[in-house]
Amino acid sequence: MLSDDFGREVTGVRVSLTDRCNFDCIYCHNEGLGDTRGPMEPSDSEMSTDDVVRFLSVAAEFGVEKVKFTGGEPMLRQDLEEIIERTPNNMETSLTTNGTFLPGRAEDLAAAGLSRVNVSQDALDPDAFAEITKSGAYDRVMEGVEAALDAGLDPVKLNMVVFKHTAGYVEGMVNHVAENPGLQLQLIEYMPELTGRPDWNIDIQRVHDWLADIADEVEHRNMHNRKRYWIGEGMVEIVDPVENANFCANCHRVRVTHQGFLKGCLNRNDDLKPMGEMTEPEIRAAFREVVSNRVPYYGEYMIRNGEGEWEFNDEYVDGTW
């Protein structure tokens, strides 16, 4: 297993299969790109089935235990089931999706080897859902969650980005998860730098405090300094990476863009490393280099100045910033 200079072993990878999406969520920095007519073969700008599988085979050689397939909307890839089926057997597979294509495909995905699924759902009200996602697919998403549960892909984690437009729906979503076995909720801290709308931000600590008051049990995870709130039948976890040095210090994932570039950090694009023509020796070399150059974003790449504000650390930032 490979480790970076900060002792962080790389145990997981996130692989984007496409930047296309059939939603147009207002908080997303990559809204509704590309041809979204339905599941299809990979486009010329996307990794092929063989490219993805070849990378995962190399990652498995280095002891990577988990892969999460993301997008865009990864289920716009018609070959998703084949990719999952051809993923190395010792690697746990999961998927982040908006859920619209789970009806009719969830059973096949589970049969191919998919272990878990995260479904993006920012409100339980159809009108609010449509306003946030610019989509009328609310009923389809609800059907998708049920299809995933029926296929044994439980627990199904619902992903909800918490910001100005969704804060009023958090309580309803928490109650929904608490009352429905098989569901968990991830409340994801809004990242204003991705949208350029800092005025949409809210104080995520207020959500922590409220959950602590109503939870039956609170579990503290050392990983990423996260807390889990057990409420009724469900579990609620807040993903709060913004300015969280502990989160970055415990990051064990490498990412792959849909075009086949390796990167060590979600927040950076100055560390992209192409994998050549996808030959295994080139992938091995690129993987080793990316892991070697990984730097915790908060705490090393970004450091606090004398006024307590975050600023770039010149030791790790090149002249393009």
N, C-alpha and C positions, 0 to 999 in steps of 0.2 A: 504494500500500500504506500502511495507516495504522500509525502508531507512537504509543506512549504517551510520557509525559514522561520515561521512563527509557531511551528510544531502542530499545525492544523492538518490532520490527515484528510485526504479527499475520499469520502465514502459514498458520495452521490453525485449524479449529474442531472441537469435539467436540459432537455433537448427540445428546442422549438422546431416544429415541423412545418410551420407556415406563418406568414404575417397576415394572411387573409382572415377576415372575420365577418360573420353575418350580422353582428351587432355593431353599434356605433356609440358605445358608452362614453358619456361626457367626461369621465375622469381618465380615460385611456389616452396614452400618448401616441397610439398607433391605430387610430380609429378606422374601422371598416375598410381596410385596404384590399384591393385586388378583386378577382373574380370570385363571387360568393354564391354562385347559382346552386351549388350543392357539392357533395363529396365527389372528388375527381382525382385523377392521377396527379403526381407532383408536377408543378410548373418548372420551366427551365431555370428559374431562380432558386428553386428549393432542392435540398438534398434528395437524392433518389432513395428508394427502399434499400438498395444495396449499400449506399453511402452510410445511412443511419446504422444499419446492422454491422457494417465493418467497424465503425467507430465504437459501438457498444462492445464488440468483441475485444477490441484493444483495451477499453476501459475495464472490462472484466479481468484482463490479465493483471491489471494494477490493483485488483482487490476492490473495485467499486461495487457496492452492494445494492444500490438503488438507482432507478432512473424514473424521472417524472417527465412525461411528454406534455408540452405546452404549445401555445401559438402566440398570437392569433388564436384561431379556433382549430385545434388539431384534428377534430373530427371532420373537417373539410377535406382531409386526406382519405381517399378511398382505400389506400393501402395500410391503414392504421392497424387493422387486425393482423395483417401479415407481419408488420414490423414487430408487434408485441409477441407474436408466435415465434419469431426468429430471434428475439432477445435472449441472451445467455440465460440458462436455467437458474443459475445461482443469483440472478439479479431481480429484485422486487420491482414490479412495474406499477406506476400510478399515472393518473391523467387529470389534468385541469381543463375543464370544458364549460361552455355555457349551457350544456344539457339538451339543446334542441334536437340533436341527432341521436341521443341515447335510446329513445323509443325505437325498437326494431333492430338496434345494434348492441345493446347492453349485454345480451346473452352471448352473442358471438365474441364480444370483447373479453368477457369473463372466461369463455371456453378457450380463447387464445392465450390466456395467462394473466390478464389484467387483475391486479390485486385490490386496488382502491381507486376512488374517483373523488375529485373535488368539483363541485358545481357552483359557478358564480351565480349568486342570487342576492340582489341588493334591496329587495323589498317584497313583501307579501301582498301588496296591493297592486292589482293589474295596471291601474293608471299611473301610479308612481313608478312601477317597473318600466313602463313604456317611456316615461319621461327621462329616466336615467339611461336606459339602454338604447333608446330610439328604435325599439323593436316591439312588435305586437305578439311576441312569442311566449308570454307568461304561462299560458295553459300548457304549452309544449314543454317548457322547462319543468313544470310541476310533474308532468307525465314522465319526463326523463329521470327525475329523482326517484319516482316510484319504480321505474324500470330497472334502475341501478340496484335498488334494494331487493327487488324480486330476483335479480340475477346473482345475488349474494355478494355484491360489491359494497359491503357494509364494514365499518360505518361510512356513510356518505357525509363528507364534509362540505358544508355550505360556506362559500367565501363571500363576505360582505365588506366592501370598502366603506369605511366610516368617515364621512365628511359632511359638509353643510346640508347637502341634498338628501342624505340617508340617515342622519342622526336621529330623526324622529321615528324611524322604523326599527331601531335597534331593539327596543323593548319587545315589540311584537315578534321579531325574529328569535329572540332568546326564549320567549314563551313557546314558540312553535317547536323549537328543538327540545325544550324541556318536556314537552307533551308527546313527542313522537320518537319511540325507540328506533335506534339505527341511524339517527341524525346527530351530527356534531356541527358546531359553528366556529368559523374562524373570522374574527373581526380584524380587518386589515387596516393598519394605519395609512391614512391618505398621504401621498407623496407629492406635495405641491410643485416640486421642481419638474415633475413630468408633464404638468399641464399649464404651468405658468399662472396658476390661480391660487395664490397663497390665502386669499380672502375666503376660500372654501374650507380652510383648515379648521379643526376643532381640537380642544385639549383632550387627548386620548386618556390622560390620567383620570379625568372625570368618569370615564367609562369603567376603568379599573376599579375606582372607588365604589361605584354603584354595584358592580358585579360582586365585589367583596361583601357588600352589605346583604345581598340576597342569596348568596351561594350556600349550599348545604356543606360544601367542602372546598377548600382552596389548596391546590397542589402547586408547589414551586418547582420549576424545572431549571436545572443549571444551564442546560442548553439554551443559548440565546437569552438567558435571564427571563424566561417566560413564566407566566402563571396560567394555570388551568382552573376554571371555575366549574364545579359540578353542580348542576341545578336540575332537580327532578330527574327525568330519564336521560338528560343530555349533558354534554360538556361544551363549554365555551372557552375559547383561547384567543387572546389578543396577539396579533403579530405586529410588533411595533419596532421596526428597524431604524426609524428616522432618528439620527443623532444618538444611536444606541451602540456605544463602543463594545458592550458585552455581546450584542448580537453579532457584530462583525468578527469579534475575537473567536467566536465559536462557529463560524461558517465553515462547512465541510463540503461545499458543492462547487463544481465547475459547470459553466453553462456553454451551450452550443447554439449558435444562431441558426435560423432556417437555411441560411446560405452556406453553412458549414464552417463558420468561424468559431474557434474556441475563445472563451473569455473567462477571466478569473473572478469577475465581480459584476453584479447587476448594474451598479451605478456608474461603471466606467465603460468607455468605448475607446480608450487609448491603449487598451491591452489586448485588442483583437489579434488572433493568430490564425491564419489560414492553414488548413490541413492539406495543402498541395492538391494533388490529383486523387486524394483519398487512398493512397497506398498505405498499407499497414505500417511500414517503417516510418513514413512521414507523419502519420498520426501519432505514433509512439513518441517521436521527437517533439512534435508540437505539444502533446499532452504534458510531457516532462517539463518543457520550457514554461508553459502557462502555470503549472503548479509551482514551479520554482519561483516565479515572479509574483505570486499572489501576495497581496498586502491587505490587511484589514482596512476597510474604507474609513470608518470612524476610529480614531485612535492612532492611526499611522499615516494613511494617505491624506486624511483630513485631521487637523489637530486644532486645539483651542489656543487662541492667542491670549495676550495679557488681559483683554477685556472679557474673556470667557466666550468669545465667538469662534465658530469653526472657520478655518481657513486652510487652503491647500498647503501641504508640506512640500517644500521645494525639492526635498530629497527624492520624492517619488513622482513629481510632476514634470513633464517635459515642456518644451517651449511652445506647444500648441495651446496650452491653457492660458 
